[in-house]
Amino acid sequence: MTGRGIYQIRNLENGKRYIGSAMSFRHRRRRHFGDLCRGDHHNRYLQNAWNLYGEKAFAFEILEYVIDPEQLIEREQYYLDTLKPEYNICSIAESPLGTKRTEETRRKMSEAQKGRK
């Protein structure tokens, strides 16, 4: 489970999913599952489902390997738009990597923020 790219955490009981991107699948999986086991995951929807169904109901699955790290956000956005994951709080891909976003992604982010305080 090494490499970088796009992953999903899928609930095997109901098929709902969380989509994300990672520079290291191994580290990202460890972080998600560790936070979920401790009950302090940043995503309340995923945490609530974990609390209800338990660890055995969730699978960490690689959707795509991405060679160029600057394409991670673009590819994550593709899966967010295509699969419409139920556990993702935000429908716009974000990353602390400081990568450049496409014009379309920036437009979607701007639209999503309109009307918020």
N, C-alpha and C positions, 0 to 999 in steps of 0.2 A: 504494500500500500504506500509505496514511495511515489514521489512525483508531485506535480502541481497541476491544477485544473479546477474543474467544476464537479461538485458532489451534491448528493441529496441525502437527507436523513429521512427515511420512509417509515411510516407507521404501518406495520404488517397487518394490523387488525382492521384498519379502515382505509388504507391507501393514501392518507394525507401525507404531505411532504414539506420539507424545508430545503431550500436550495441555497448553496453558498459557493464561494471560490476560496482556494487555498494555495499558498506557496508550498505547503507540505501537507499532504493528506494525512499522514501519520500524526503530526502535531495537532492538526485541526480536529481530527476525530478524538484524540485524547482530551483536548480542551473542552469540546462540546460535551462528551460523555462524562467527564469529571465534574463539570459545572452542573449538569443535569442530576448526577448522583448526589451531589451536595445540596441540591435544591436551590441553587442560585444562578441559574442560566439567565442570560440577558433577555431571552425571548419568552415572554410569559405564556404564549400559546403552546409552544413546544414543551415548556416546563410543566404546564398543567396536564398535557397529554401524557407526558412521561410519568407524572405522579399517578395518573389514572390507570394506565396500561402496564407500566413497568418496563424495565430495561430490555427484557426479552422480546418486546413488541416492536423494537426499533432496529433498523439496519442502516449502516453507513455505506453508501454505494457511490462509486465513481461514475460520473456521466461522461466526462470528456477529459483527456489529458491536453494541456495547453503548453506548448513549448515556449512561446514568447510571453513573459509576464505582463507586458503592456496590453495584451489581448484578454486578460482575465476578466476584467469588468465587462467588456463588450460581450464575451461569451456567457458570462453569468446573466447579463441582461436578456440575452436570447432565451435562455432557459426560464427565466422569470416570466417573460412575455408568452412563451410557448406553453409551458406546463402550468402556469398560474398556481404556484404552491400555496396551500392553505395556511401553513404555519409561518410564512414570512410576513413580518409586520409591514415592511416597506416594499413596494413593488419596483423600486429603483435600486439598482446595484450600487453599492458604495464600497470604498476600500481606503484604508489608510496608506496604501502604497504610493499615493501621489501620481498615479498614472493619468495620462491625458484621456479625457472622455470624448467620444464622438459628438458631433453637433446634435445628432438625434437624442443621444443619452442626456446631454445637457438640457435640451428642450424638455424632455420628459421629467427631469428633476425639477426644472423651473415650474412646470405645470403642477406637479405634485405639491409644491410648496405654496402655491397661490391660495390665499384665503386663510392660511395658518397664522397664528399670532406668534 
